[in-house]
Amino acid sequence: MTEVEKCELKFDMDLVFAALPETHRRAALLFMRGYTQQEVAKELGVHKNTICNWMKQFRLLYRQFCD
C-alpha cells in the first residue's frame, strides 16, 4: 500500500467513525483491537446482539464511505 493509499484509507475511516455515535465508535475500536463481540458487550454494558447490530451498521458505513 502506498503512502497516498494509506492517507486515503485513514481519511475514509475518519469519515466512518465521525458518522457513528460515540458508543458505537467505542465498540468498533474495541472490536478492531481484537476483542470478541461478547467482550465488547460486557465492556459497554450491552447485550451481545446489540454489538452484532452495531458491527453490521459499521460495515455498511464502511462500504458506503470506502468503496
C-alpha positions in Angstrom: 0.0 0.0 0.0 1.4 3.4 -1.0 1.5 6.4 1.4 -1.2 8.0 -0.7 -3.4 5.0 -0.3 -2.8 4.9 3.5 -3.7 8.5 3.7 -6.9 8.0 1.7 -7.8 5.0 3.9 -7.3 7.0 7.1 -9.4 9.8 5.7 -12.2 7.3 4.8 -12.0 5.7 8.3 -12.3 9.1 9.9 -15.5 9.7 7.9 -16.9 6.4 9.0 -16.1 7.0 12.7 -17.4 10.5 12.5 -20.8 9.1 11.3 -21.1 6.7 14.3 -22.5 7.6 17.7 -19.8 7.6 20.4 -20.8 4.2 21.9 -20.8 2.6 18.5 -17.4 4.1 17.8 -16.0 2.7 21.1 -17.4 -0.7 20.2 -15.9 -0.7 16.7 -12.5 0.3 18.1 -12.5 -2.4 20.7 -13.6 -5.0 18.1 -10.8 -3.8 15.8 -8.3 -4.3 18.7 -9.2 -7.9 18.8 -12.0 -8.0 21.5 -14.8 -10.5 20.8 -18.3 -9.2 20.5 -19.1 -10.8 23.9 -16.1 -8.9 25.4 -17.2 -5.6 23.8 -20.7 -6.1 25.1 -19.5 -6.7 28.6 -17.2 -3.7 28.5 -20.0 -1.4 27.3 -22.8 -3.0 29.4 -25.0 -4.0 26.5 -26.2 -7.3 25.1 -24.1 -9.2 22.6 -26.8 -8.9 19.9 -26.5 -5.2 20.2 -22.9 -5.3 19.4 -23.7 -7.6 16.4 -26.1 -5.0 15.1 -23.7 -2.1 15.6 -21.0 -4.0 13.7 -23.4 -4.5 10.8 -24.0 -0.8 10.8 -20.3 -0.1 10.9 -19.7 -2.4 7.9 -22.5 -0.7 5.9 -21.0 2.7 6.7 -17.5 1.5 5.8 -18.8 0.2 2.4 -20.6 3.5 1.8 -17.5 5.7 2.5 -14.7 3.4 1.4 -15.9 1.7 -1.8 
